[in-house]
Every structure is written in C-alpha cells, then in structure tokens.
Amino acid sequence: MVYDFLIVGGGIAGISTAAELGKLGSVLLLEAEDALAYHASGRSAALFEAQYGHPVTVALNIASQDHHMHANGGVLSPRGLMFVASATEAEIFARDVARLHLTEITPEEARRLIPILDPYHLAMAAHHDGAWDIDTDRLIQNYLRELRGNGGQVQTGEKVTGITHNPGLWHVSTGTGAYEARLLVNAAGAWADHVAVLAGVHPLGLKPLRRSMARMPAPGGHDVSAWPMLIGAGETWYAKPDAGGWIVSPAEEDPAEPHDAWADDMVLAEGIARYQPFVTEEVTRITATWAGLRTFAPDRCLALGPAPDKPDFFWVAGQGGYGFQTAPAASRLVADLVAGRAPELPADTVAGLVPARFS
C-alpha cells in the first residue's frame, strides 16, 4: 500500500499532526519505541501558559488555547504560576514579570498560596492565574481516536533504518518492514536531524537539551494540589505539584546527543540547592528522578512545513518543550500547508515557523 502520509515519530507532535492529516488522506505513523509518547512527550511538565516562550511560540500557544479548553471536553485544569526572587535578583525578576505579564504580590500573599515559602529569603513574588495543567494522556488519546476514526494506522517498535526517495514517492525501511508514502513527515523529536540525513534532506541544526526532574513527597505533609507552579527568578529552578507529590527541576539546558535521557545527580543537587533557600521544608527524600530532551532549532522556534530542498518532506520539529502547548495550532498549520489552504495563523507567524527561514 502507498500511504498519502507517513509520519516518523510518535510523540505529541507526530500524533497531533497524524490526526490532522488523517482528514486529508491515508496515514501511517511509525514510532521507534514500543510505546507512544515515550521520550520528551512522556516527561513533560505539562503546563499550559500562553505567554511562555519565544513570541512566535506564544502565537501558537494562543491559537491552541481554545482547543485545549473546549475540544472533547477540554484537557486543562487550573494551576496558576508564581515567580519568586531573593533581594539580589530584582533585575532578573522584573524581566520575568514583564515577559509573562505577571502581577506582583507581597511575600505574605505568596505564602498564603504556598505556605512553605521562607519569609527570611523571599523578597519578591509575582503570580498569574492563567496557567493550567494539561491532561497530556487525554490529549494524546483524543488525537489517536480521531486518527483511527479516519482510518489512520499506528505502529510502534518500528525504528527507521533507511529512507530513499524517487520522484513522488518515499520508501521507508525499518527493522521489520518497508513502507511507501507520497509525503514524509519528520516528527522525530531529538532524532529529527538524523531522520533528515537518512532522507537526504539538509538538517536544521537541532539541539537536544537535557532537563532533569526529581519527585519527592509533599513538603511537610501539606496538601499541595492547589499550589501554583513555583519558578525561581530567571528560571533557574522550578517546582510543581505532581500526583500528590512535589517535583523540583534545576531547569537546566545541557546539550546532549539524542538518547533515552536520564537525570544527572549532580545537576539535580545543584538545582535543589538553588530551590532550598526559598522554602522552610528541607529536601530529605527523593522518590524518583528522570530527564527529558527539549530539542530546539537554532532560533528556538518550531520548524513546521516543507523542507526547501524536498517539498514532499515536512518538518514538525524543534518543539523545545512546547510540544503539548502548541500541538493544536501547530498540527493545523501543517495540514493547511499540505492542503494548500490559507493558514489560520498570521503570515508573519507562519514565516517564523516554516523551515525555509533557514535557507
């Protein structure tokens, strides 16, 4: 069978794009791992904050918000966002407040929201209600139901080992089979440049950056379920409620080769050391650690659209940790470009996303 679209990569980017392209023709999605959303998509902080990211990413966030709020009953639940700073971080804190349109609050107000904040170290705080947790599994399952409802197919455990191109047709080999499609979509996350090289397409210079996390019991036995996400000035660490516990991340961006990422114990210790002075409860036990790779294009914007050197090869890459936030608008843009429709996004936003900007 010759598919209209073959998508390489079964994270949120590939799954959402497959669902949108399934409205236009036959789709096959291939994932190298035995489970979907295994790498970056399975290790996300799962927060929707429309103002977070590069201005082009923010435009995608805003265009995605209605879908997140309402489609299939919505996937968002209230969380809120708080930035905190010490007395020596005033300048950095001011930039955070301006960039994210936060409302400054007093340290006392901050402690009413998160009672473990240390009054002797906390000098400044700002808060924003307009941040939500994303039910990432529900979003993925919604897209998969849509894809399969349109006849789309998903195969896991299919690592791509070879790609060749004849005019109008892609031939994709895996360890277990071979497939053909008229259009190839590269949604391979940290491996996207590797897939491009296999396909004879010029890579974009994508950079996978590791981010580590540690889960611990709820501090002081508190019920943390209503606490906002907590971020240190300049995003040098963050903490967030998670499944009744509390996760802390050093928010690092350490370059890494594509791999099944794991947390670096020293980096975690450094991040926890930056977090610890802001809270009264000492970190004494960590119950789990993990890491994910957030992959960025050189300008830190997503790459969505045809490769300049092969227009039947589409990039859906460079999500950089914004994959869930941007998935609805990003996947619709890809479908618009494939179908030759006028995109719903403004022209300047599209120009900041299409891979041709690197030509």
JODA-V388089 format. One record per residue. N is the residue number from 1. PHI is phi in whole degrees, 0 to 359 (none if undefined). D_LAST is the distance of its C-alpha to the last C-alpha in Angstrom with 1 decimal. Layout:
n:N phi:PHI d_last:D_LAST
n:N phi:PHI d_last:D_LAST
This chain:
n:1 phi:none d_last:34.0
n:2 phi:260 d_last:30.5
n:3 phi:277 d_last:28.9
n:4 phi:290 d_last:26.6
n:5 phi:223 d_last:24.5
n:6 phi:240 d_last:24.5
n:7 phi:253 d_last:23.4
n:8 phi:259 d_last:23.1
n:9 phi:121 d_last:24.4
n:10 phi:249 d_last:27.4
n:11 phi:271 d_last:26.8
n:12 phi:299 d_last:26.8
n:13 phi:296 d_last:23.2
n:14 phi:292 d_last:24.0
n:15 phi:293 d_last:27.4
n:16 phi:294 d_last:26.6
n:17 phi:294 d_last:23.8
n:18 phi:300 d_last:26.3
n:19 phi:296 d_last:28.9
n:20 phi:290 d_last:26.9
n:21 phi:289 d_last:25.7
n:22 phi:297 d_last:29.4
n:23 phi:281 d_last:30.2
n:24 phi:251 d_last:28.2
n:25 phi:173 d_last:29.3
n:26 phi:282 d_last:30.4
n:27 phi:228 d_last:28.7
n:28 phi:234 d_last:29.1
n:29 phi:251 d_last:28.0
n:30 phi:247 d_last:28.2
n:31 phi:237 d_last:28.9
n:32 phi:292 d_last:29.5
n:33 phi:279 d_last:32.2
n:34 phi:279 d_last:35.6
n:35 phi:224 d_last:34.9
n:36 phi:284 d_last:32.2
n:37 phi:52 d_last:30.7
n:38 phi:275 d_last:31.8
n:39 phi:271 d_last:29.3
n:40 phi:301 d_last:27.5
n:41 phi:294 d_last:28.8
n:42 phi:273 d_last:32.3
n:43 phi:229 d_last:32.2
n:44 phi:278 d_last:31.0
n:45 phi:288 d_last:32.9
n:46 phi:59 d_last:32.8
n:47 phi:244 d_last:32.9
n:48 phi:252 d_last:31.6
n:49 phi:225 d_last:31.1
n:50 phi:300 d_last:29.1
n:51 phi:270 d_last:28.4
n:52 phi:268 d_last:27.1
n:53 phi:120 d_last:23.5
n:54 phi:302 d_last:20.5
n:55 phi:308 d_last:21.0
n:56 phi:291 d_last:18.5
n:57 phi:295 d_last:20.3
n:58 phi:301 d_last:23.6
n:59 phi:299 d_last:22.7
n:60 phi:293 d_last:22.3
n:61 phi:303 d_last:25.6
n:62 phi:298 d_last:27.4
n:63 phi:290 d_last:26.4
n:64 phi:267 d_last:27.6
n:65 phi:297 d_last:30.9
n:66 phi:298 d_last:33.1
n:67 phi:299 d_last:32.3
n:68 phi:299 d_last:33.2
n:69 phi:286 d_last:36.3
n:70 phi:236 d_last:37.7
n:71 phi:298 d_last:36.3
n:72 phi:54 d_last:38.9
n:73 phi:88 d_last:40.9
n:74 phi:85 d_last:38.2
n:75 phi:232 d_last:37.1
n:76 phi:254 d_last:37.5
n:77 phi:224 d_last:40.5
n:78 phi:300 d_last:41.2
n:79 phi:226 d_last:40.3
n:80 phi:85 d_last:39.6
n:81 phi:217 d_last:37.9
n:82 phi:227 d_last:39.5
n:83 phi:256 d_last:38.2
n:84 phi:228 d_last:40.8
n:85 phi:211 d_last:41.2
n:86 phi:273 d_last:43.8
n:87 phi:296 d_last:45.2
n:88 phi:273 d_last:42.9
n:89 phi:248 d_last:39.7
n:90 phi:299 d_last:40.2
n:91 phi:293 d_last:37.1
n:92 phi:296 d_last:34.7
n:93 phi:301 d_last:36.7
n:94 phi:299 d_last:36.3
n:95 phi:294 d_last:32.5
n:96 phi:299 d_last:32.7
n:97 phi:299 d_last:35.1
n:98 phi:292 d_last:33.0
n:99 phi:294 d_last:29.7
n:100 phi:256 d_last:31.4
n:101 phi:56 d_last:34.1
n:102 phi:275 d_last:36.9
n:103 phi:255 d_last:40.6
n:104 phi:291 d_last:42.4
n:105 phi:230 d_last:45.6
n:106 phi:283 d_last:48.5
n:107 phi:304 d_last:48.8
n:108 phi:294 d_last:51.9
n:109 phi:296 d_last:49.9
n:110 phi:297 d_last:47.3
n:111 phi:289 d_last:50.1
n:112 phi:290 d_last:51.5
n:113 phi:279 d_last:48.3
n:114 phi:227 d_last:47.9
n:115 phi:291 d_last:51.4
n:116 phi:275 d_last:50.5
n:117 phi:296 d_last:48.6
n:118 phi:276 d_last:50.5
n:119 phi:293 d_last:52.0
n:120 phi:275 d_last:52.4
n:121 phi:249 d_last:48.7
n:122 phi:286 d_last:47.0
n:123 phi:249 d_last:46.7
n:124 phi:217 d_last:44.1
n:125 phi:210 d_last:42.8
n:126 phi:215 d_last:40.7
n:127 phi:224 d_last:40.6
n:128 phi:211 d_last:38.8
n:129 phi:286 d_last:40.2
n:130 phi:279 d_last:37.1
n:131 phi:227 d_last:35.8
n:132 phi:227 d_last:36.6
n:133 phi:286 d_last:36.8
n:134 phi:259 d_last:34.9
n:135 phi:282 d_last:36.9
n:136 phi:295 d_last:34.1
n:137 phi:296 d_last:36.3
n:138 phi:295 d_last:37.3
n:139 phi:298 d_last:33.8
n:140 phi:299 d_last:32.9
n:141 phi:294 d_last:36.1
n:142 phi:300 d_last:35.6
n:143 phi:293 d_last:32.3
n:144 phi:295 d_last:33.8
n:145 phi:298 d_last:36.8
n:146 phi:296 d_last:34.6
n:147 phi:299 d_last:32.6
n:148 phi:290 d_last:35.9
n:149 phi:296 d_last:37.6
n:150 phi:263 d_last:35.2
n:151 phi:88 d_last:35.8
n:152 phi:291 d_last:32.8
n:153 phi:241 d_last:33.4
n:154 phi:230 d_last:32.7
n:155 phi:229 d_last:33.3
n:156 phi:261 d_last:33.4
n:157 phi:66 d_last:33.9
n:158 phi:240 d_last:31.3
n:159 phi:282 d_last:29.0
n:160 phi:287 d_last:26.4
n:161 phi:247 d_last:27.0
n:162 phi:200 d_last:25.2
n:163 phi:220 d_last:22.8
n:164 phi:233 d_last:22.7
n:165 phi:224 d_last:21.2
n:166 phi:246 d_last:23.1
n:167 phi:308 d_last:22.2
n:168 phi:82 d_last:22.6
n:169 phi:209 d_last:23.8
n:170 phi:257 d_last:22.9
n:171 phi:244 d_last:25.6
n:172 phi:241 d_last:25.8
n:173 phi:253 d_last:28.5
n:174 phi:233 d_last:30.1
n:175 phi:293 d_last:33.2
n:176 phi:237 d_last:35.4
n:177 phi:188 d_last:34.0
n:178 phi:221 d_last:31.3
n:179 phi:221 d_last:29.6
n:180 phi:230 d_last:27.8
n:181 phi:206 d_last:25.5
n:182 phi:280 d_last:23.6
n:183 phi:225 d_last:20.8
n:184 phi:251 d_last:19.8
n:185 phi:248 d_last:19.0
n:186 phi:261 d_last:17.9
n:187 phi:240 d_last:19.9
n:188 phi:269 d_last:21.1
n:189 phi:59 d_last:20.9
n:190 phi:297 d_last:21.0
n:191 phi:264 d_last:20.7
n:192 phi:298 d_last:17.5
n:193 phi:295 d_last:15.5
n:194 phi:296 d_last:18.6
n:195 phi:297 d_last:18.7
n:196 phi:299 d_last:15.2
n:197 phi:298 d_last:16.4
n:198 phi:303 d_last:19.6
n:199 phi:273 d_last:17.8
n:200 phi:74 d_last:15.8
n:201 phi:255 d_last:12.5
n:202 phi:295 d_last:9.9
n:203 phi:290 d_last:11.1
n:204 phi:266 d_last:9.6
n:205 phi:83 d_last:12.2
n:206 phi:293 d_last:14.6
n:207 phi:239 d_last:17.8
n:208 phi:285 d_last:21.2
n:209 phi:235 d_last:23.7
n:210 phi:282 d_last:27.4
n:211 phi:227 d_last:29.7
n:212 phi:256 d_last:33.4
n:213 phi:217 d_last:36.2
n:214 phi:230 d_last:40.0
n:215 phi:259 d_last:42.4
n:216 phi:221 d_last:45.9
n:217 phi:299 d_last:49.0
n:218 phi:304 d_last:49.2
n:219 phi:302 d_last:50.1
n:220 phi:63 d_last:53.9
n:221 phi:73 d_last:54.3
n:222 phi:293 d_last:52.9
n:223 phi:277 d_last:51.7
n:224 phi:267 d_last:48.0
n:225 phi:300 d_last:47.0
n:226 phi:260 d_last:46.7
n:227 phi:289 d_last:45.2
n:228 phi:286 d_last:41.8
n:229 phi:295 d_last:38.8
n:230 phi:243 d_last:39.4
n:231 phi:229 d_last:36.7
n:232 phi:282 d_last:37.3
n:233 phi:308 d_last:36.0
n:234 phi:74 d_last:32.4
n:235 phi:54 d_last:32.1
n:236 phi:272 d_last:33.8
n:237 phi:190 d_last:35.6
n:238 phi:211 d_last:36.4
n:239 phi:221 d_last:39.2
n:240 phi:200 d_last:39.8
n:241 phi:300 d_last:42.5
n:242 phi:205 d_last:41.9
n:243 phi:51 d_last:44.5
n:244 phi:84 d_last:47.4
n:245 phi:251 d_last:46.2
n:246 phi:217 d_last:43.9
n:247 phi:251 d_last:40.6
n:248 phi:232 d_last:39.3
n:249 phi:233 d_last:35.9
n:250 phi:286 d_last:34.9
n:251 phi:55 d_last:31.5
n:252 phi:284 d_last:30.0
n:253 phi:228 d_last:26.3
n:254 phi:265 d_last:26.9
n:255 phi:303 d_last:24.1
n:256 phi:210 d_last:25.2
n:257 phi:284 d_last:24.3
n:258 phi:302 d_last:24.3
n:259 phi:194 d_last:28.0
n:260 phi:283 d_last:30.9
n:261 phi:291 d_last:31.0
n:262 phi:225 d_last:34.3
n:263 phi:288 d_last:35.4
n:264 phi:267 d_last:36.1
n:265 phi:299 d_last:39.7
n:266 phi:292 d_last:39.4
n:267 phi:296 d_last:36.4
n:268 phi:299 d_last:38.3
n:269 phi:298 d_last:41.4
n:270 phi:294 d_last:39.5
n:271 phi:294 d_last:38.1
n:272 phi:295 d_last:41.6
n:273 phi:294 d_last:43.0
n:274 phi:285 d_last:40.8
n:275 phi:285 d_last:41.9
n:276 phi:304 d_last:45.5
n:277 phi:297 d_last:46.8
n:278 phi:277 d_last:45.8
n:279 phi:231 d_last:48.1
n:280 phi:274 d_last:51.8
n:281 phi:266 d_last:51.6
n:282 phi:286 d_last:50.9
n:283 phi:282 d_last:48.6
n:284 phi:243 d_last:51.0
n:285 phi:212 d_last:49.7
n:286 phi:246 d_last:46.3
n:287 phi:263 d_last:46.5
n:288 phi:197 d_last:43.1
n:289 phi:225 d_last:39.7
n:290 phi:199 d_last:36.3
n:291 phi:210 d_last:32.6
n:292 phi:223 d_last:29.3
n:293 phi:254 d_last:25.7
n:294 phi:260 d_last:23.4
n:295 phi:255 d_last:19.8
n:296 phi:245 d_last:17.1
n:297 phi:286 d_last:13.3
n:298 phi:304 d_last:12.6
n:299 phi:263 d_last:13.1
n:300 phi:65 d_last:16.0
n:301 phi:255 d_last:15.0
n:302 phi:295 d_last:15.1
n:303 phi:247 d_last:12.4
n:304 phi:228 d_last:14.0
n:305 phi:139 d_last:13.0
n:306 phi:287 d_last:11.9
n:307 phi:290 d_last:9.5
n:308 phi:302 d_last:7.2
n:309 phi:271 d_last:9.2
n:310 phi:211 d_last:12.4
n:311 phi:292 d_last:13.2
n:312 phi:262 d_last:16.5
n:313 phi:242 d_last:15.1
n:314 phi:252 d_last:14.8
n:315 phi:271 d_last:13.9
n:316 phi:225 d_last:16.7
n:317 phi:213 d_last:16.3
n:318 phi:72 d_last:16.3
n:319 phi:295 d_last:19.5
n:320 phi:57 d_last:20.8
n:321 phi:92 d_last:24.4
n:322 phi:253 d_last:23.8
n:323 phi:299 d_last:23.9
n:324 phi:291 d_last:27.3
n:325 phi:303 d_last:27.0
n:326 phi:263 d_last:24.0
n:327 phi:306 d_last:24.8
n:328 phi:300 d_last:26.4
n:329 phi:288 d_last:23.8
n:330 phi:296 d_last:20.8
n:331 phi:291 d_last:22.5
n:332 phi:293 d_last:23.5
n:333 phi:298 d_last:20.0
n:334 phi:301 d_last:18.9
n:335 phi:297 d_last:22.0
n:336 phi:298 d_last:21.4
n:337 phi:293 d_last:18.0
n:338 phi:296 d_last:19.7
n:339 phi:280 d_last:22.7
n:340 phi:75 d_last:21.0
n:341 phi:270 d_last:22.9
n:342 phi:292 d_last:22.2
n:343 phi:297 d_last:21.2
n:344 phi:286 d_last:23.9
n:345 phi:280 d_last:21.6
n:346 phi:299 d_last:20.9
n:347 phi:299 d_last:17.8
n:348 phi:290 d_last:16.6
n:349 phi:292 d_last:17.1
n:350 phi:301 d_last:15.1
n:351 phi:297 d_last:12.1
n:352 phi:277 d_last:12.5
n:353 phi:244 d_last:12.6
n:354 phi:290 d_last:10.3
n:355 phi:299 d_last:7.6
n:356 phi:302 d_last:5.2
n:357 phi:294 d_last:5.6
n:358 phi:268 d_last:3.8
n:359 phi:291 d_last:0.0
